[in-house]
Amino acid sequence: MELIDRAAKLIEQTESTLKNLLAEAAQQGDYPAVERLAIWAKTIHELAIAAAVGKSNGKTDRPATKSVSKLSRGIADHKPVTASRRKTTQYPSFVRAGDELIMLAWSKREKKEYRHKASHLVLQLLAKAMAERGSGGRVFSTDELLPIRTSTDGNEVPNYKAYVGISFMKNAGVIEQHGRRGYSIPNIGEFEHAVENLWEQLPTQ
């Protein structure tokens, strides 16, 4: 059991480190890194659950193996696009296609343009959650905000999709970032309505 305890502690430390790196990547606008780190953090979280089950049963359990393969199949719905137009394009930029908010971002590491998607519903859920946590001008962190869950089935929205919405709101100026402390909403009374107006005014693709 000593080895299991040590492994469980290591998994817990790794999960905490990944969460910090995820927040740092989001603040730097490195959204390809956000996607990958979110996937790894989710996998490590599944391992942490498995480790806890193993400790309670006196043996190791392996539900995380299936989780890893499931996650790898649905890694992200963005499509990397090779771009030669970086000098003439301001990043991030946003458009909408049907019911999808699309963020165009530039990866400095891979020197490519990436497309990241989040549904209109995710944007609405995110705005609602922000309005609840940012009342009274309060600064809230992403740890408080995420994960966002759908109201119909309670499923978690992948964090990288939520970060698309956060970037959209930050870029539009309806939320303000306060370093690593998090975000605040300057005009809380009109916030959700303003987000919806921004959605309606997006150029279509």
N, C-alpha and C positions, 0 to 999 in steps of 0.2 A: 504493500500500500504506500510505502514511502516514495517509490518511483512514480506512482500515479499522482500523489500529492504534488510532487515536484513538477510533473508535466502539466497538471492543472494550473499551477501557479504561473508557469511559463506562458501558457495559453492566455491566461488573464492579462498578463503584462503585455503580450503581443497585441491583444485586442485594444488595450488602452493606447498603445503607441500608434496603431493604425488609425484610431479615431482622431488623434492629434494631427497626424499627417494629412488625413482627409480634410480637416478644417483648414490647415495651412494651404493645401493645394487649391481649395475653393477660394480662399482669400487672394491667392496669387493669380487666379483665373486660369489655372492649368487643368482644364476640364477633362482631357484624356486621362490625366493622373487621377482625377476625382472618380471617374468611372472605374478604373482598375482597383483603386484603393477601396472603394465601396464594395466591390465584389469580394476582395480579399477579407475585408472586415466582416462581411456577412458569413463567409466560410469559417473564419476563426470563431465567430459567435456560435455557429453550429457546433464546432468542435468543443467549445466551452460547455455547451449544454450536454454534449455527449460525455465529456469528462465528468461532469457533475452526476450524471446518471450512473456512470461506471463506478464512481466512488460510493454512491449510495447502494449499489448492487454488489459491491465487492469485486467487480470485474469491469473490463472495458466494454463499451458499446460502440456500434459503428453506424449510427444513422447519418453521420456527417459525410460518409463516403458518397451516398446517394445525393446529398445536398450539393456536393462539389460538382458532380456531373450535371446536375440540373442547372446549377448556376452557369456552368461553362456553356451549356446549350443556349442560355438566354442572356449572354453577357451584356449586350447593349444593342439597341436598335438604331444606332447611328451609322452613317455610311461615310467612311473617310474619303475625301476628295482631294486629289492632287491639285494644287492651285499655284498659279504664277501671278496672281493678281493681288498679292498681299499689300503691295505698296499703294494700291488704289482703293483698298477696302479697309474700313474701320472695323476693328473687332473689339468686343463681340458685336454682332448685328443680329437682328431678329426679324423673322417673317412668319406668316402662318400659312399652312396648307390644310384646308379642310378644318378639322377639329384639332390640329396639331400646332403647337408653338415650336418653332424651329430656331435654334440658336446656331449661328455660324461663328466658329471659334478657330483660332490659329494655334497649332501646337509648335512651340519653339523647338522642342526636342526633335520632333519628327518632320518639321518643316512642311506641314500639310494643313489644309483647311479641314475641319471636322464639322459635321452636322450632329447636333444633339436635339432630341425631341422630348416634349412633354405635352400631354393632352391638355385641353382647355379645362377639363375637370380637375386635373392636378393643380393647375394654376388657381382655380377657385378654392380648392381645399387648402392650399398653402396660404392664400390670402386670409381665409377665415381663421386658420390656426395662428397666423401672425397677429391678426387683429385682437384675438383673445389674449395673447401673451404680451402684446405691446401696449395695452391700455394704460392710459395715464402717462404716456411718454416713456414707459419702462424699457430699458435695454434688455433684450433677450438673446440667448445664445442658440446656436444650431443644435446643441445637445438637448435643450429644452424643446426645440421645435420638431426635431426629427426622431423617429420616422413619422411621416404623414400616413394616415390610414384612410381607406375609402369608407364612406358612410354606409354603403350597401352591404359589403361582405366583410369589412374590417381588415382586409388585406393591406400589407404594408406597400406603400409606393416606393420603388427603388430610389435611394437617396440621390443618385445622379440626376434623376428627373426633377426632383425638388430643387436641386442646385441650378437647373436651367431656369426655373421660375424665380429663384432668388436673384440670379444674375440679371434677369429681365427687369425686375422691380428696381434693383440697385441702379442699373443703367438708365432707367427712366426717372430716377430721383424720388420715387415714392417711399423708399426706405433709405436709411442712412447707416453706414457701417461705422462702428467704433472699435477699430482694431480687432483684437482677438476677443474682446468682450462680447461682441455680437452686433445686433442691429436695433434700430428704433424707427418708429413711424412718425414723421413730422406732423401729418394731418390725419389723425386716427379716425375722425368722424367721417371723412370722405374716402378713406383708404380703399375699401373693397369696391366702391363705385368707381374710383379712379383706375384701379387695376382692370376692371371690366372695360372701361373706356379705352384704355391703352390696347387691350386685346382687339377691340373693334377697329381701332385705327391702324393696326399693323398692316403693312403691305402684304398682299397675298402672292402665293407662288403656285 
